[in-house]
Amino acid sequence: MTPNPQANNPLHGITLETIVIHLVDHFGWETLGGIIDIRCFNFDPSVKSSLTFLRKTPWARQRVEELYLQTLDQ
């Protein structure tokens, strides 16, 4: 039996939409946009527009995922 390569990945099974909703619930759009200064968080923010941008922008997605993991440690 081969080990699960995702066993140590804390984001395994968590959708990007879940992450964005969690961060918005935790911080609100205004604070989230201050922490991660990207247009989709600061100008007419929505989960849909954020998901579209984050799926196309690896550096922004990485920052969002890292922030999500930090909120879980609190």
PyMOL Python script that loads the backbone (N, CA, C, O; Angstrom):
from pymol import cmd

cmd.read_pdbstr("""\
ATOM      1  N   MET A   1       0.845  -1.184   0.000  1.00  0.00           N
ATOM      2  CA  MET A   1       0.000   0.000   0.000  1.00  0.00           C
ATOM      3  C   MET A   1       0.885   1.240   0.000  1.00  0.00           C
ATOM      4  O   MET A   1       1.795   1.354   0.821  1.00  0.00           O
ATOM      5  N   THR A   2       0.623   2.164  -0.913  1.00  0.00           N
ATOM      6  CA  THR A   2       1.423   3.382  -0.994  1.00  0.00           C
ATOM      7  C   THR A   2       0.850   4.450  -0.071  1.00  0.00           C
ATOM      8  O   THR A   2      -0.368   4.559   0.072  1.00  0.00           O
ATOM      9  N   PRO A   3       1.720   5.237   0.555  1.00  0.00           N
ATOM     10  CA  PRO A   3       1.234   6.288   1.442  1.00  0.00           C
ATOM     11  C   PRO A   3       0.550   7.404   0.652  1.00  0.00           C
ATOM     12  O   PRO A   3       0.862   7.625  -0.518  1.00  0.00           O
ATOM     13  N   ASN A   4      -0.362   8.088   1.285  1.00  0.00           N
ATOM     14  CA  ASN A   4      -1.078   9.195   0.670  1.00  0.00           C
ATOM     15  C   ASN A   4      -0.136  10.392   0.560  1.00  0.00           C
ATOM     16  O   ASN A   4       0.326  10.894   1.585  1.00  0.00           O
ATOM     17  N   PRO A   5       0.164  10.866  -0.655  1.00  0.00           N
ATOM     18  CA  PRO A   5       1.085  11.993  -0.799  1.00  0.00           C
ATOM     19  C   PRO A   5       0.520  13.290  -0.227  1.00  0.00           C
ATOM     20  O   PRO A   5       1.272  14.234   0.014  1.00  0.00           O
ATOM     21  N   GLN A   6      -0.781  13.351  -0.010  1.00  0.00           N
ATOM     22  CA  GLN A   6      -1.408  14.557   0.542  1.00  0.00           C
ATOM     23  C   GLN A   6      -1.561  14.492   2.066  1.00  0.00           C
ATOM     24  O   GLN A   6      -2.128  15.409   2.660  1.00  0.00           O
ATOM     25  N   ALA A   7      -1.078  13.451   2.695  1.00  0.00           N
ATOM     26  CA  ALA A   7      -1.304  13.255   4.128  1.00  0.00           C
ATOM     27  C   ALA A   7      -0.813  14.422   4.978  1.00  0.00           C
ATOM     28  O   ALA A   7      -1.416  14.732   6.005  1.00  0.00           O
ATOM     29  N   ASN A   8       0.260  15.066   4.570  1.00  0.00           N
ATOM     30  CA  ASN A   8       0.800  16.177   5.353  1.00  0.00           C
ATOM     31  C   ASN A   8       0.402  17.542   4.807  1.00  0.00           C
ATOM     32  O   ASN A   8       0.918  18.561   5.265  1.00  0.00           O
ATOM     33  N   ASN A   9      -0.495  17.577   3.850  1.00  0.00           N
ATOM     34  CA  ASN A   9      -0.948  18.836   3.272  1.00  0.00           C
ATOM     35  C   ASN A   9      -2.182  19.314   4.029  1.00  0.00           C
ATOM     36  O   ASN A   9      -3.252  18.720   3.891  1.00  0.00           O
ATOM     37  N   PRO A  10      -2.057  20.380   4.830  1.00  0.00           N
ATOM     38  CA  PRO A  10      -3.209  20.841   5.625  1.00  0.00           C
ATOM     39  C   PRO A  10      -4.341  21.415   4.770  1.00  0.00           C
ATOM     40  O   PRO A  10      -5.456  21.586   5.262  1.00  0.00           O
ATOM     41  N   LEU A  11      -4.070  21.713   3.507  1.00  0.00           N
ATOM     42  CA  LEU A  11      -5.106  22.257   2.634  1.00  0.00           C
ATOM     43  C   LEU A  11      -5.816  21.182   1.822  1.00  0.00           C
ATOM     44  O   LEU A  11      -6.756  21.478   1.085  1.00  0.00           O
ATOM     45  N   HIS A  12      -5.367  19.931   1.955  1.00  0.00           N
ATOM     46  CA  HIS A  12      -5.975  18.848   1.179  1.00  0.00           C
ATOM     47  C   HIS A  12      -7.459  18.729   1.506  1.00  0.00           C
ATOM     48  O   HIS A  12      -7.845  18.610   2.669  1.00  0.00           O
ATOM     49  N   GLY A  13      -8.275  18.764   0.473  1.00  0.00           N
ATOM     50  CA  GLY A  13      -9.714  18.613   0.642  1.00  0.00           C
ATOM     51  C   GLY A  13     -10.453  19.904   0.945  1.00  0.00           C
ATOM     52  O   GLY A  13     -11.675  19.891   1.089  1.00  0.00           O
ATOM     53  N   ILE A  14      -9.735  21.024   1.045  1.00  0.00           N
ATOM     54  CA  ILE A  14     -10.363  22.311   1.336  1.00  0.00           C
ATOM     55  C   ILE A  14     -10.385  23.123   0.044  1.00  0.00           C
ATOM     56  O   ILE A  14      -9.344  23.345  -0.574  1.00  0.00           O
ATOM     57  N   THR A  15     -11.569  23.562  -0.357  1.00  0.00           N
ATOM     58  CA  THR A  15     -11.675  24.304  -1.617  1.00  0.00           C
ATOM     59  C   THR A  15     -11.230  25.747  -1.427  1.00  0.00           C
ATOM     60  O   THR A  15     -11.253  26.283  -0.319  1.00  0.00           O
ATOM     61  N   LEU A  16     -10.831  26.355  -2.520  1.00  0.00           N
ATOM     62  CA  LEU A  16     -10.444  27.764  -2.497  1.00  0.00           C
ATOM     63  C   LEU A  16     -11.625  28.627  -2.057  1.00  0.00           C
ATOM     64  O   LEU A  16     -11.442  29.622  -1.355  1.00  0.00           O
ATOM     65  N   GLU A  17     -12.813  28.255  -2.460  1.00  0.00           N
ATOM     66  CA  GLU A  17     -14.009  28.997  -2.051  1.00  0.00           C
ATOM     67  C   GLU A  17     -14.176  28.946  -0.527  1.00  0.00           C
ATOM     68  O   GLU A  17     -14.491  29.964   0.090  1.00  0.00           O
ATOM     69  N   THR A  18     -13.973  27.801   0.070  1.00  0.00           N
ATOM     70  CA  THR A  18     -14.055  27.668   1.528  1.00  0.00           C
ATOM     71  C   THR A  18     -13.031  28.573   2.202  1.00  0.00           C
ATOM     72  O   THR A  18     -13.328  29.213   3.211  1.00  0.00           O
ATOM     73  N   ILE A  19     -11.836  28.624   1.647  1.00  0.00           N
ATOM     74  CA  ILE A  19     -10.768  29.453   2.216  1.00  0.00           C
ATOM     75  C   ILE A  19     -11.147  30.930   2.151  1.00  0.00           C
ATOM     76  O   ILE A  19     -11.010  31.649   3.140  1.00  0.00           O
ATOM     77  N   VAL A  20     -11.622  31.385   0.991  1.00  0.00           N
ATOM     78  CA  VAL A  20     -11.990  32.796   0.837  1.00  0.00           C
ATOM     79  C   VAL A  20     -13.136  33.156   1.774  1.00  0.00           C
ATOM     80  O   VAL A  20     -13.089  34.195   2.433  1.00  0.00           O
ATOM     81  N   ILE A  21     -14.150  32.327   1.841  1.00  0.00           N
ATOM     82  CA  ILE A  21     -15.290  32.601   2.730  1.00  0.00           C
ATOM     83  C   ILE A  21     -14.834  32.654   4.186  1.00  0.00           C
ATOM     84  O   ILE A  21     -15.268  33.525   4.940  1.00  0.00           O
ATOM     85  N   HIS A  22     -13.968  31.734   4.583  1.00  0.00           N
ATOM     86  CA  HIS A  22     -13.440  31.733   5.948  1.00  0.00           C
ATOM     87  C   HIS A  22     -12.708  33.047   6.242  1.00  0.00           C
ATOM     88  O   HIS A  22     -12.915  33.655   7.293  1.00  0.00           O
ATOM     89  N   LEU A  23     -11.857  33.478   5.316  1.00  0.00           N
ATOM     90  CA  LEU A  23     -11.086  34.700   5.538  1.00  0.00           C
ATOM     91  C   LEU A  23     -11.984  35.935   5.597  1.00  0.00           C
ATOM     92  O   LEU A  23     -11.747  36.834   6.403  1.00  0.00           O
ATOM     93  N   VAL A  24     -13.006  35.984   4.755  1.00  0.00           N
ATOM     94  CA  VAL A  24     -13.934  37.111   4.781  1.00  0.00           C
ATOM     95  C   VAL A  24     -14.718  37.115   6.093  1.00  0.00           C
ATOM     96  O   VAL A  24     -14.924  38.173   6.688  1.00  0.00           O
ATOM     97  N   ASP A  25     -15.150  35.953   6.541  1.00  0.00           N
ATOM     98  CA  ASP A  25     -15.858  35.865   7.824  1.00  0.00           C
ATOM     99  C   ASP A  25     -14.944  36.261   8.974  1.00  0.00           C
ATOM    100  O   ASP A  25     -15.384  36.898   9.931  1.00  0.00           O
ATOM    101  N   HIS A  26     -13.682  35.888   8.881  1.00  0.00           N
ATOM    102  CA  HIS A  26     -12.714  36.150   9.954  1.00  0.00           C
ATOM    103  C   HIS A  26     -12.283  37.618   9.994  1.00  0.00           C
ATOM    104  O   HIS A  26     -12.225  38.217  11.068  1.00  0.00           O
ATOM    105  N   PHE A  27     -11.982  38.196   8.835  1.00  0.00           N
ATOM    106  CA  PHE A  27     -11.414  39.546   8.780  1.00  0.00           C
ATOM    107  C   PHE A  27     -12.368  40.605   8.240  1.00  0.00           C
ATOM    108  O   PHE A  27     -12.291  41.765   8.645  1.00  0.00           O
ATOM    109  N   GLY A  28     -13.258  40.231   7.341  1.00  0.00           N
ATOM    110  CA  GLY A  28     -14.041  41.210   6.584  1.00  0.00           C
ATOM    111  C   GLY A  28     -13.251  41.631   5.360  1.00  0.00           C
ATOM    112  O   GLY A  28     -12.026  41.510   5.333  1.00  0.00           O
ATOM    113  N   TRP A  29     -13.956  42.130   4.335  1.00  0.00           N
ATOM    114  CA  TRP A  29     -13.284  42.484   3.085  1.00  0.00           C
ATOM    115  C   TRP A  29     -12.254  43.589   3.278  1.00  0.00           C
ATOM    116  O   TRP A  29     -11.153  43.514   2.731  1.00  0.00           O
ATOM    117  N   GLU A  30     -12.604  44.615   4.053  1.00  0.00           N
ATOM    118  CA  GLU A  30     -11.709  45.768   4.192  1.00  0.00           C
ATOM    119  C   GLU A  30     -10.378  45.375   4.831  1.00  0.00           C
ATOM    120  O   GLU A  30      -9.315  45.747   4.334  1.00  0.00           O
ATOM    121  N   THR A  31     -10.433  44.636   5.916  1.00  0.00           N
ATOM    122  CA  THR A  31      -9.206  44.200   6.591  1.00  0.00           C
ATOM    123  C   THR A  31      -8.441  43.209   5.722  1.00  0.00           C
ATOM    124  O   THR A  31      -7.215  43.275   5.632  1.00  0.00           O
ATOM    125  N   LEU A  32      -9.158  42.295   5.085  1.00  0.00           N
ATOM    126  CA  LEU A  32      -8.508  41.321   4.208  1.00  0.00           C
ATOM    127  C   LEU A  32      -7.770  42.034   3.078  1.00  0.00           C
ATOM    128  O   LEU A  32      -6.653  41.653   2.727  1.00  0.00           O
ATOM    129  N   GLY A  33      -8.390  43.066   2.512  1.00  0.00           N
ATOM    130  CA  GLY A  33      -7.748  43.846   1.456  1.00  0.00           C
ATOM    131  C   GLY A  33      -6.540  44.616   1.940  1.00  0.00           C
ATOM    132  O   GLY A  33      -5.633  44.906   1.160  1.00  0.00           O
ATOM    133  N   GLY A  34      -6.519  44.952   3.224  1.00  0.00           N
ATOM    134  CA  GLY A  34      -5.347  45.606   3.801  1.00  0.00           C
ATOM    135  C   GLY A  34      -4.203  44.629   4.029  1.00  0.00           C
ATOM    136  O   GLY A  34      -3.034  44.981   3.878  1.00  0.00           O
ATOM    137  N   ILE A  35      -4.546  43.415   4.389  1.00  0.00           N
ATOM    138  CA  ILE A  35      -3.523  42.387   4.634  1.00  0.00           C
ATOM    139  C   ILE A  35      -2.933  41.897   3.320  1.00  0.00           C
ATOM    140  O   ILE A  35      -1.715  41.791   3.176  1.00  0.00           O
ATOM    141  N   ILE A  36      -3.803  41.601   2.367  1.00  0.00           N
ATOM    142  CA  ILE A  36      -3.367  41.148   1.037  1.00  0.00           C
ATOM    143  C   ILE A  36      -3.933  42.156   0.045  1.00  0.00           C
ATOM    144  O   ILE A  36      -5.114  42.107  -0.299  1.00  0.00           O
ATOM    145  N   ASP A  37      -3.085  43.065  -0.409  1.00  0.00           N
ATOM    146  CA  ASP A  37      -3.523  44.186  -1.237  1.00  0.00           C
ATOM    147  C   ASP A  37      -3.678  43.762  -2.693  1.00  0.00           C
ATOM    148  O   ASP A  37      -2.791  43.962  -3.523  1.00  0.00           O
ATOM    149  N   ILE A  38      -4.835  43.168  -2.972  1.00  0.00           N
ATOM    150  CA  ILE A  38      -5.163  42.819  -4.352  1.00  0.00           C
ATOM    151  C   ILE A  38      -6.531  43.415  -4.677  1.00  0.00           C
ATOM    152  O   ILE A  38      -7.410  43.510  -3.819  1.00  0.00           O
ATOM    153  N   ARG A  39      -6.682  43.804  -5.915  1.00  0.00           N
ATOM    154  CA  ARG A  39      -7.867  44.535  -6.362  1.00  0.00           C
ATOM    155  C   ARG A  39      -9.176  43.813  -6.033  1.00  0.00           C
ATOM    156  O   ARG A  39     -10.146  44.448  -5.618  1.00  0.00           O
ATOM    157  N   CYS A  40      -9.209  42.514  -6.212  1.00  0.00           N
ATOM    158  CA  CYS A  40     -10.477  41.794  -6.005  1.00  0.00           C
ATOM    159  C   CYS A  40     -10.932  41.809  -4.543  1.00  0.00           C
ATOM    160  O   CYS A  40     -12.085  41.486  -4.257  1.00  0.00           O
ATOM    161  N   PHE A  41     -10.037  42.181  -3.610  1.00  0.00           N
ATOM    162  CA  PHE A  41     -10.426  42.320  -2.205  1.00  0.00           C
ATOM    163  C   PHE A  41     -10.765  43.765  -1.855  1.00  0.00           C
ATOM    164  O   PHE A  41     -11.441  44.018  -0.858  1.00  0.00           O
ATOM    165  N   ASN A  42     -10.302  44.716  -2.670  1.00  0.00           N
ATOM    166  CA  ASN A  42     -10.437  46.132  -2.322  1.00  0.00           C
ATOM    167  C   ASN A  42     -11.460  46.906  -3.133  1.00  0.00           C
ATOM    168  O   ASN A  42     -11.954  47.931  -2.662  1.00  0.00           O
ATOM    169  N   PHE A  43     -11.796  46.460  -4.327  1.00  0.00           N
ATOM    170  CA  PHE A  43     -12.728  47.184  -5.173  1.00  0.00           C
ATOM    171  C   PHE A  43     -13.872  46.266  -5.573  1.00  0.00           C
ATOM    172  O   PHE A  43     -13.687  45.305  -6.320  1.00  0.00           O
ATOM    173  N   ASP A  44     -15.060  46.583  -5.060  1.00  0.00           N
ATOM    174  CA  ASP A  44     -16.260  45.788  -5.338  1.00  0.00           C
ATOM    175  C   ASP A  44     -16.005  44.300  -5.104  1.00  0.00           C
ATOM    176  O   ASP A  44     -16.182  43.486  -6.010  1.00  0.00           O
ATOM    177  N   PRO A  45     -15.589  43.949  -3.887  1.00  0.00           N
ATOM    178  CA  PRO A  45     -15.201  42.557  -3.621  1.00  0.00           C
ATOM    179  C   PRO A  45     -16.385  41.596  -3.634  1.00  0.00           C
ATOM    180  O   PRO A  45     -17.494  41.929  -3.217  1.00  0.00           O
ATOM    181  N   SER A  46     -16.111  40.404  -4.123  1.00  0.00           N
ATOM    182  CA  SER A  46     -17.073  39.314  -4.053  1.00  0.00           C
ATOM    183  C   SER A  46     -16.293  38.008  -4.050  1.00  0.00           C
ATOM    184  O   SER A  46     -15.146  37.952  -4.495  1.00  0.00           O
ATOM    185  N   VAL A  47     -16.920  36.976  -3.549  1.00  0.00           N
ATOM    186  CA  VAL A  47     -16.267  35.669  -3.541  1.00  0.00           C
ATOM    187  C   VAL A  47     -16.001  35.241  -4.979  1.00  0.00           C
ATOM    188  O   VAL A  47     -14.922  34.731  -5.282  1.00  0.00           O
ATOM    189  N   LYS A  48     -16.964  35.442  -5.863  1.00  0.00           N
ATOM    190  CA  LYS A  48     -16.820  35.002  -7.255  1.00  0.00           C
ATOM    191  C   LYS A  48     -15.634  35.694  -7.937  1.00  0.00           C
ATOM    192  O   LYS A  48     -14.815  35.027  -8.567  1.00  0.00           O
ATOM    193  N   SER A  49     -15.535  37.017  -7.818  1.00  0.00           N
ATOM    194  CA  SER A  49     -14.426  37.725  -8.476  1.00  0.00           C
ATOM    195  C   SER A  49     -13.089  37.323  -7.861  1.00  0.00           C
ATOM    196  O   SER A  49     -12.082  37.231  -8.564  1.00  0.00           O
ATOM    197  N   SER A  50     -13.077  37.087  -6.560  1.00  0.00           N
ATOM    198  CA  SER A  50     -11.848  36.667  -5.894  1.00  0.00           C
ATOM    199  C   SER A  50     -11.398  35.298  -6.383  1.00  0.00           C
ATOM    200  O   SER A  50     -10.214  35.086  -6.640  1.00  0.00           O
ATOM    201  N   LEU A  51     -12.337  34.375  -6.510  1.00  0.00           N
ATOM    202  CA  LEU A  51     -11.992  33.034  -6.982  1.00  0.00           C
ATOM    203  C   LEU A  51     -11.443  33.075  -8.403  1.00  0.00           C
ATOM    204  O   LEU A  51     -10.476  32.381  -8.717  1.00  0.00           O
ATOM    205  N   THR A  52     -12.048  33.878  -9.255  1.00  0.00           N
ATOM    206  CA  THR A  52     -11.576  34.003 -10.632  1.00  0.00           C
ATOM    207  C   THR A  52     -10.133  34.493 -10.659  1.00  0.00           C
ATOM    208  O   THR A  52      -9.295  33.935 -11.367  1.00  0.00           O
ATOM    209  N   PHE A  53      -9.844  35.543  -9.881  1.00  0.00           N
ATOM    210  CA  PHE A  53      -8.493  36.091  -9.843  1.00  0.00           C
ATOM    211  C   PHE A  53      -7.503  35.110  -9.227  1.00  0.00           C
ATOM    212  O   PHE A  53      -6.427  34.884  -9.781  1.00  0.00           O
ATOM    213  N   LEU A  54      -7.855  34.535  -8.101  1.00  0.00           N
ATOM    214  CA  LEU A  54      -6.921  33.667  -7.382  1.00  0.00           C
ATOM    215  C   LEU A  54      -6.594  32.397  -8.166  1.00  0.00           C
ATOM    216  O   LEU A  54      -5.481  31.881  -8.066  1.00  0.00           O
ATOM    217  N   ARG A  55      -7.530  31.899  -8.927  1.00  0.00           N
ATOM    218  CA  ARG A  55      -7.268  30.699  -9.729  1.00  0.00           C
ATOM    219  C   ARG A  55      -6.269  30.968 -10.854  1.00  0.00           C
ATOM    220  O   ARG A  55      -5.596  30.051 -11.323  1.00  0.00           O
ATOM    221  N   LYS A  56      -6.175  32.240 -11.288  1.00  0.00           N
ATOM    222  CA  LYS A  56      -5.270  32.597 -12.377  1.00  0.00           C
ATOM    223  C   LYS A  56      -3.945  33.181 -11.888  1.00  0.00           C
ATOM    224  O   LYS A  56      -3.035  33.407 -12.686  1.00  0.00           O
ATOM    225  N   THR A  57      -3.834  33.426 -10.578  1.00  0.00           N
ATOM    226  CA  THR A  57      -2.686  34.159 -10.057  1.00  0.00           C
ATOM    227  C   THR A  57      -2.039  33.376  -8.910  1.00  0.00           C
ATOM    228  O   THR A  57      -2.427  33.536  -7.753  1.00  0.00           O
ATOM    229  N   PRO A  58      -1.063  32.538  -9.230  1.00  0.00           N
ATOM    230  CA  PRO A  58      -0.470  31.656  -8.211  1.00  0.00           C
ATOM    231  C   PRO A  58       0.107  32.374  -6.989  1.00  0.00           C
ATOM    232  O   PRO A  58      -0.054  31.889  -5.870  1.00  0.00           O
ATOM    233  N   TRP A  59       0.778  33.522  -7.176  1.00  0.00           N
ATOM    234  CA  TRP A  59       1.376  34.207  -6.021  1.00  0.00           C
ATOM    235  C   TRP A  59       0.293  34.706  -5.061  1.00  0.00           C
ATOM    236  O   TRP A  59       0.477  34.658  -3.844  1.00  0.00           O
ATOM    237  N   ALA A  60      -0.821  35.179  -5.591  1.00  0.00           N
ATOM    238  CA  ALA A  60      -1.908  35.671  -4.740  1.00  0.00           C
ATOM    239  C   ALA A  60      -2.593  34.509  -4.033  1.00  0.00           C
ATOM    240  O   ALA A  60      -2.931  34.604  -2.853  1.00  0.00           O
ATOM    241  N   ARG A  61      -2.793  33.427  -4.749  1.00  0.00           N
ATOM    242  CA  ARG A  61      -3.413  32.246  -4.135  1.00  0.00           C
ATOM    243  C   ARG A  61      -2.548  31.720  -2.989  1.00  0.00           C
ATOM    244  O   ARG A  61      -3.068  31.320  -1.947  1.00  0.00           O
ATOM    245  N   GLN A  62      -1.232  31.723  -3.185  1.00  0.00           N
ATOM    246  CA  GLN A  62      -0.326  31.257  -2.137  1.00  0.00           C
ATOM    247  C   GLN A  62      -0.444  32.136  -0.888  1.00  0.00           C
ATOM    248  O   GLN A  62      -0.471  31.624   0.231  1.00  0.00           O
ATOM    249  N   ARG A  63      -0.513  33.438  -1.076  1.00  0.00           N
ATOM    250  CA  ARG A  63      -0.653  34.337   0.080  1.00  0.00           C
ATOM    251  C   ARG A  63      -1.970  34.107   0.813  1.00  0.00           C
ATOM    252  O   ARG A  63      -2.014  34.131   2.043  1.00  0.00           O
ATOM    253  N   VAL A  64      -3.042  33.886   0.054  1.00  0.00           N
ATOM    254  CA  VAL A  64      -4.356  33.625   0.653  1.00  0.00           C
ATOM    255  C   VAL A  64      -4.327  32.310   1.430  1.00  0.00           C
ATOM    256  O   VAL A  64      -4.839  32.236   2.547  1.00  0.00           O
ATOM    257  N   GLU A  65      -3.730  31.276   0.844  1.00  0.00           N
ATOM    258  CA  GLU A  65      -3.645  29.981   1.530  1.00  0.00           C
ATOM    259  C   GLU A  65      -2.797  30.084   2.786  1.00  0.00           C
ATOM    260  O   GLU A  65      -3.143  29.488   3.807  1.00  0.00           O
ATOM    261  N   GLU A  66      -1.693  30.825   2.737  1.00  0.00           N
ATOM    262  CA  GLU A  66      -0.838  30.998   3.921  1.00  0.00           C
ATOM    263  C   GLU A  66      -1.578  31.744   5.027  1.00  0.00           C
ATOM    264  O   GLU A  66      -1.471  31.384   6.200  1.00  0.00           O
ATOM    265  N   LEU A  67      -2.322  32.776   4.659  1.00  0.00           N
ATOM    266  CA  LEU A  67      -3.097  33.524   5.650  1.00  0.00           C
ATOM    267  C   LEU A  67      -4.164  32.629   6.275  1.00  0.00           C
ATOM    268  O   LEU A  67      -4.397  32.682   7.482  1.00  0.00           O
ATOM    269  N   TYR A  68      -4.801  31.820   5.459  1.00  0.00           N
ATOM    270  CA  TYR A  68      -5.805  30.876   5.967  1.00  0.00           C
ATOM    271  C   TYR A  68      -5.191  29.942   7.013  1.00  0.00           C
ATOM    272  O   TYR A  68      -5.770  29.727   8.078  1.00  0.00           O
ATOM    273  N   LEU A  69      -4.030  29.397   6.705  1.00  0.00           N
ATOM    274  CA  LEU A  69      -3.363  28.489   7.646  1.00  0.00           C
ATOM    275  C   LEU A  69      -2.986  29.225   8.934  1.00  0.00           C
ATOM    276  O   LEU A  69      -3.056  28.644  10.017  1.00  0.00           O
ATOM    277  N   GLN A  70      -2.593  30.477   8.830  1.00  0.00           N
ATOM    278  CA  GLN A  70      -2.275  31.253  10.031  1.00  0.00           C
ATOM    279  C   GLN A  70      -3.502  31.442  10.900  1.00  0.00           C
ATOM    280  O   GLN A  70      -3.399  31.403  12.126  1.00  0.00           O
ATOM    281  N   THR A  71      -4.665  31.644  10.292  1.00  0.00           N
ATOM    282  CA  THR A  71      -5.881  31.844  11.083  1.00  0.00           C
ATOM    283  C   THR A  71      -6.274  30.559  11.808  1.00  0.00           C
ATOM    284  O   THR A  71      -6.905  30.612  12.863  1.00  0.00           O
ATOM    285  N   LEU A  72      -5.906  29.410  11.251  1.00  0.00           N
ATOM    286  CA  LEU A  72      -6.222  28.140  11.913  1.00  0.00           C
ATOM    287  C   LEU A  72      -5.351  27.920  13.131  1.00  0.00           C
ATOM    288  O   LEU A  72      -5.758  27.240  14.073  1.00  0.00           O
ATOM    289  N   ASP A  73      -4.146  28.495  13.123  1.00  0.00           N
ATOM    290  CA  ASP A  73      -3.205  28.328  14.237  1.00  0.00           C
ATOM    291  C   ASP A  73      -3.572  29.189  15.430  1.00  0.00           C
ATOM    292  O   ASP A  73      -3.056  28.972  16.526  1.00  0.00           O
ATOM    293  N   GLN A  74      -4.449  30.158  15.242  1.00  0.00           N
ATOM    294  CA  GLN A  74      -4.788  31.096  16.321  1.00  0.00           C
ATOM    295  C   GLN A  74      -5.742  30.482  17.309  1.00  0.00           C
ATOM    296  O   GLN A  74      -6.131  31.134  18.279  1.00  0.00           O
TER     297      GLN A  74
END
""", "prot")
cmd.dss("prot")
cmd.show_as("cartoon", "prot")
cmd.util.cbc("prot")
cmd.orient("prot")
